[in-house]
Amino acid sequence: MNVRKLTLTSMFIAINVVLSSLIVIPIGPIKAAPIQHMINVLCAVFVGPWFGLAQAFLSSVIRMMFGTGSAFAFPGSMIGVLLASALYRYRKHLFMAAIGEVIGTGLIGSFMCIPLAFVLGLQHFAIKPLMAAFITSSAVGAFISYVVLMILFKKGKLSRWLPKD
């Protein structure tokens, strides 16, 4: 077990849960949290897909237990962090991680929430507002993380935190 990745993942979970409790945008049954998307991109860069997936899952569970998240957080955040990690690993470019989060959460994740809406008894919930909320929230969070990563890169601090593998 990689202690560095495990430690970073637990710190990302804690930051995500605390800040997502403070910054949440309720849109019908959805509780949009741009901080989740910011953390997803940071996880894609710093810890990779599997630790990022664990972070997304555990953060969603804890946020649901605290009432600051909804069941819609699971497919969106988990698909988002996986696609962000895959695109970052493929291209080794910070912008690709941010784009992967927006595509994974905003587009694919919102489509994956359609069956979940039916299971939860929300048959009349429209996909367009759902998709708009997911895209907006993920774009805001991805932009914030991209700015943070670029600041770290320009100051020469990013390479020290990147995984060696």
C-alpha positions in Angstrom: 0.0 0.0 0.0 1.3 3.4 -1.0 1.3 5.5 2.2 1.7 8.8 0.4 -1.3 8.1 -1.9 -3.4 6.9 1.1 -2.6 10.0 3.1 -3.4 12.3 0.2 -6.6 10.5 -0.5 -7.8 10.8 3.2 -6.9 14.5 3.2 -8.8 15.0 0.0 -11.8 13.2 1.5 -11.7 15.5 4.6 -11.4 18.7 2.5 -14.1 17.5 0.2 -16.6 16.7 3.0 -16.0 19.9 4.9 -16.0 22.3 2.0 -18.9 20.6 0.2 -20.9 21.0 3.4 -20.3 24.8 3.2 -20.6 25.3 -0.5 -23.6 23.3 -1.8 -26.0 24.4 -4.5 -29.4 22.7 -4.2 -31.1 22.2 -7.5 -34.3 20.1 -6.9 -33.2 16.7 -5.7 -29.6 17.4 -6.7 -27.1 19.0 -4.4 -24.4 20.4 -6.7 -21.0 20.6 -5.1 -18.2 22.2 -7.2 -15.7 21.3 -4.5 -16.3 17.6 -5.3 -15.2 18.2 -8.9 -12.2 20.3 -7.8 -11.1 17.4 -5.5 -11.7 14.9 -8.3 -9.3 16.7 -10.7 -6.7 17.0 -7.9 -7.1 13.3 -7.2 -6.7 12.5 -10.9 -3.4 14.3 -10.9 -2.0 13.4 -7.5 -3.2 9.9 -6.6 -4.5 8.3 -9.8 -7.7 6.5 -10.8 -8.2 3.9 -8.0 -7.4 6.1 -5.0 -9.5 8.9 -6.8 -12.4 6.4 -7.2 -12.1 5.5 -3.5 -12.1 9.3 -2.6 -15.2 9.9 -4.7 -17.1 7.0 -3.3 -16.2 7.7 0.4 -16.8 11.4 0.0 -20.3 10.8 -1.5 -21.2 8.3 1.3 -20.1 10.7 4.1 -21.8 13.7 2.4 -25.0 11.6 2.1 -24.8 10.7 5.8 -24.4 14.4 6.7 -27.3 15.4 4.4 -25.1 17.6 2.2 -25.1 15.2 -0.7 -27.5 13.1 -2.7 -27.5 9.7 -4.4 -26.8 11.5 -7.7 -23.2 12.2 -6.4 -22.2 8.6 -6.9 -22.4 8.1 -10.7 -21.3 11.7 -11.4 -18.2 11.9 -9.2 -17.0 8.4 -9.7 -17.2 8.5 -13.5 -15.7 12.0 -13.5 -12.6 11.1 -11.5 -12.1 7.9 -13.6 -12.2 9.8 -16.9 -10.1 12.7 -15.5 -7.5 10.2 -14.4 -7.6 8.3 -17.7 -7.2 11.5 -19.8 -4.5 12.9 -17.5 -2.5 9.6 -17.6 -2.9 9.4 -21.4 -1.8 13.0 -22.2 0.1 14.0 -19.1 -1.5 17.5 -19.3 -3.3 19.2 -16.5 -6.0 20.6 -18.8 -7.0 17.1 -19.9 -7.7 16.2 -16.3 -10.1 19.1 -16.0 -11.7 18.3 -19.3 -12.1 14.7 -18.3 -13.9 15.7 -15.1 -16.4 17.9 -17.0 -17.1 15.2 -19.7 -17.2 12.4 -17.2 -19.4 14.1 -14.6 -21.3 16.7 -16.8 -22.2 14.5 -19.7 -21.7 10.8 -18.9 -22.5 11.1 -15.2 -25.7 13.0 -15.8 -26.9 10.3 -18.3 -26.1 7.6 -15.7 -28.4 9.5 -13.3 -31.5 8.9 -15.4 -32.0 5.3 -14.3 -31.2 6.4 -10.7 -33.9 9.0 -10.9 -36.5 6.4 -11.9 -35.3 4.1 -9.1 -35.8 7.0 -6.6 -39.3 7.7 -8.0 -38.4 10.9 -9.8 -39.9 9.9 -13.2 -40.8 13.4 -14.1 -37.4 14.8 -13.4 -36.1 16.3 -16.7 -32.7 15.4 -18.0 -31.9 18.9 -19.3 -31.8 20.7 -15.9 -29.9 17.7 -14.5 -27.3 17.9 -17.2 -27.1 21.7 -17.0 -26.5 21.4 -13.2 -23.9 18.7 -13.6 -22.0 20.5 -16.4 -22.0 23.9 -14.5 -20.9 22.4 -11.2 -18.2 20.3 -12.8 -16.9 23.1 -15.0 -16.6 25.5 -12.0 -14.8 22.9 -9.9 -12.6 21.8 -12.7 -11.7 25.4 -13.5 -10.8 26.1 -9.8 -8.6 23.0 -9.7 -6.9 23.8 -13.0 -6.0 27.3 -11.7 -4.6 25.8 -8.4 -2.6 23.2 -10.4 -1.2 25.9 -12.8 -0.1 28.1 -9.9 1.7 25.1 -8.4 3.2 24.3 -11.7 4.4 27.8 -12.4 6.0 28.1 -8.9 7.8 24.8 -9.5 6.0 23.0 -6.6 3.9 20.6 -8.6 6.6 18.1 -9.6 7.4 17.4 -6.0 3.9 16.1 -5.3 3.3 14.1 -8.4 3.5 10.3 -8.2 6.8 8.8 -9.3 5.2 5.7 -10.9 
